[in-house]
Amino acid sequence: AKGIRRIVALTQTDAIKAREESVVLQKTIEDAGKLGEAVLESKVNLLKVEVNEARISLAVKMELRKVLDNYTERVLKFKKQKAAAQTVLVGAMIMTIIQIIITK
């Protein structure tokens, strides 16, 4: 029991700071999720570094990493949709050019 009390006495303020830091980081990540996909990618990369360097609970770190991974998947899905839309647009432009050439 003496050892436990010593550990608590030494780590109590650090544990409180870690909890406070994790709350702030969670709020920051939650706010990032409200951003548009075009901006989200760079923000996610910065937040991943921030989470990795944070002195917070490992369980909280793992939870935050999962959220950031979900954001990354969202960005990738957006990029795929954007690329598909551009492909359709290019195809339509090519067809128009071909029709113009044929009619001349």
Summary of the structure (lengths in Angstrom):
residues: 104
radius of gyration: 24.2
end to end distance: 94.2
largest distance: 95.0
contacts: 244
relative contact order: 0.09
helix: 90%
strand: 0%
